[in-house]
């Protein structure tokens, strides 16, 4: 892990721990989960990503924009105050890591784990349910799927649960076959 990524992760971890502790004491963890969904959606917007990452915006511009966006997204007071503080401290660049870390913290508190699933085409509801059930049987915990689509896989799945990765994609099988063919020839 690069030093910059390590610093960002450390900052995000501290903010996530503080937000989670405050939300748990106030009994508003479910509100924070809704805030995370709103922020995740906003992170998909190029203008929002530019606002949080670009150094050309002043501290006051970022703080004002974040306050307006938090109001527009109906963020909880805890999350509104957190992102406002992050803007004041010029720490908005860690917002994507904060969202991810806070989701992981909430899931761990609920006894859940998140599995990152990449497939060649979107999974149906039945496929997602069957995969979640299978992963629950192997891990013993409730599993939340974070599904993405990568058409370059050709077929199959890549499933990451914690530090374990299961790659059944056709792309990886073809790559393995190609490596074997290189060794032979």
C-alpha positions as a printed Julia matrix, in Angstrom:
185×3 Matrix{Float64}:
   0.0     0.0     0.0
   1.37    3.4    -0.89
   2.1     5.92    1.82
  -0.62    8.3     0.57
  -3.23    5.51    0.56
  -2.14    4.48    4.04
  -2.52    8.04    5.34
  -5.97    8.38    3.72
  -7.08    5.07    5.18
  -5.87    6.1     8.65
  -7.71    9.42    8.49
 -10.88    7.71    7.23
 -10.65    5.1    10.0
 -10.52    7.78   12.7
 -13.5     9.66   11.28
 -15.45    6.42   10.76
 -14.83    5.3    14.34
 -15.98    8.66   15.7
 -19.12    8.77   13.53
 -20.03    5.19   14.39
 -19.54    5.72   18.14
 -21.66    8.89   18.09
 -24.39    7.23   16.01
 -24.46    4.12   18.21
 -24.79    6.21   21.38
 -27.59    8.24   19.79
 -29.28    5.13   18.36
 -29.06    6.52   14.83
 -26.93    3.93   13.06
 -29.73    3.29   10.54
 -29.76    7.01    9.67
 -26.02    6.84    9.04
 -26.58    3.89    6.7
 -29.0     6.05    4.68
 -26.42    8.84    4.65
 -23.82    6.42    3.29
 -26.15    5.48    0.43
 -26.64    9.16   -0.41
 -22.92    9.86   -0.26
 -22.12    6.79   -2.35
 -24.52    8.06   -5.0
 -22.92   11.51   -4.89
 -19.46    9.99   -5.31
 -20.62    8.75   -8.71
 -20.9    12.38   -9.87
 -17.79   13.83  -11.53
 -18.46   17.35  -10.21
 -18.79   16.1    -6.63
 -15.56   14.09   -6.92
 -13.82   17.19   -8.27
 -15.13   19.25   -5.35
 -13.78   16.85   -2.74
 -10.45   16.11   -4.43
  -9.38   19.29   -6.21
  -7.09   21.72   -4.4
  -8.37   24.65   -6.5
 -11.42   25.04   -4.25
 -10.8    27.08   -1.14
 -11.68   25.83    2.3
 -14.65   28.23    2.42
 -15.9    27.14   -1.01
 -15.74   23.47   -0.04
 -17.41   24.11    3.33
 -20.24   26.1     1.73
 -20.79   23.57   -1.03
 -20.75   20.63    1.37
 -23.22   22.36    3.71
 -25.62   22.96    0.81
 -25.22   19.42   -0.5
 -25.7    17.88    2.95
 -28.95   19.81    3.32
 -30.07   18.79   -0.18
 -29.24   15.1     0.51
 -31.03   15.24    3.9
 -27.98   13.93    5.74
 -28.32   13.29    9.45
 -26.88   15.93   11.81
 -24.0    13.62   12.72
 -22.95   13.08    9.1
 -23.58   16.73    8.19
 -21.3    17.86   11.01
 -18.68   15.27   10.05
 -18.45   16.26    6.39
 -18.48   19.95    7.39
 -15.56   19.31    9.75
 -13.77   17.37    7.03
 -14.23   20.36    4.68
 -12.92   22.79    7.29
  -9.87   20.58    7.89
  -9.32   20.0     4.12
  -9.92   16.26    4.53
 -12.75   15.75    2.02
 -10.41   13.74   -0.21
 -10.85   10.78    2.18
 -14.65   10.74    1.82
 -14.69    7.6    -0.41
 -12.56    5.72    2.15
 -14.78    7.03    4.97
 -17.89    5.66    3.26
 -16.26    2.26    2.72
 -14.78    2.06    6.24
 -18.02    3.15    7.92
 -20.0     0.54    5.97
 -17.53   -2.13    7.08
 -17.73   -0.97   10.71
 -21.53   -1.03   10.71
 -21.6    -4.45    9.04
 -19.11   -5.86   11.55
 -21.22   -4.54   14.43
 -24.27   -6.31   12.96
 -22.3    -9.54   12.49
 -22.36   -9.16    8.72
 -19.62   -9.28    6.15
 -19.49   -7.74    2.72
 -18.53   -9.74   -0.32
 -17.33   -7.9    -3.4
 -18.7    -9.77   -6.4
 -17.65   -8.99   -9.95
 -19.48  -10.71  -12.76
 -19.49  -10.53  -16.55
 -23.14   -9.46  -16.54
 -25.51   -8.27  -13.83
 -26.64  -10.98  -11.43
 -30.34  -11.7   -11.16
 -32.08  -11.52   -7.8
 -32.2   -15.34   -7.64
 -28.48  -15.62   -8.43
 -27.61  -12.99   -5.81
 -29.74  -14.73   -3.18
 -28.22  -18.13   -3.96
 -24.68  -16.71   -3.81
 -25.38  -14.9    -0.52
 -26.85  -18.09    0.95
 -23.82  -20.11   -0.16
 -21.39  -17.56    1.29
 -23.36  -17.45    4.54
 -23.04  -21.24    4.82
 -19.27  -21.07    4.34
 -18.6   -18.02    6.55
 -21.26  -18.43    9.22
 -22.19  -14.74    8.95
 -24.82  -12.78    7.08
 -23.38  -11.66    3.77
 -24.1    -8.42    1.94
 -23.17   -8.48   -1.72
 -21.45   -5.52   -3.34
 -21.97   -6.43   -6.99
 -20.21   -4.88   -9.95
 -20.12   -5.78  -13.63
 -16.91   -6.27  -15.64
 -17.61   -7.55  -19.13
 -13.93   -8.41  -19.66
 -14.42  -11.44  -17.38
 -16.27  -13.07  -20.3
 -18.14  -15.31  -17.83
 -18.01  -16.55  -14.25
 -17.44  -14.6   -11.04
 -14.74  -13.04   -8.93
 -15.76  -13.08   -5.26
 -13.76  -11.34   -2.52
 -14.71  -11.97    1.09
 -12.29  -10.41    3.52
  -8.81  -11.51    2.5
 -10.05  -14.46    0.44
 -10.66  -14.28   -3.29
 -12.36  -16.87   -5.45
 -11.85  -16.31   -9.18
 -13.96  -18.55  -11.43
 -13.93  -16.18  -14.38
 -13.28  -17.41  -17.87
 -10.68  -14.64  -18.3
  -8.54  -16.06  -15.46
  -8.9   -19.59  -16.81
  -7.79  -18.41  -20.26
  -4.84  -16.57  -18.7
  -3.84  -19.73  -16.82
  -4.07  -21.75  -20.0
  -1.99  -19.15  -21.83
   0.72  -19.36  -19.14
   0.76  -23.15  -19.37
   1.08  -22.94  -23.15
   4.06  -20.57  -22.79
   5.79  -23.04  -20.47
   5.3   -25.89  -22.96
   6.43  -24.0   -26.06
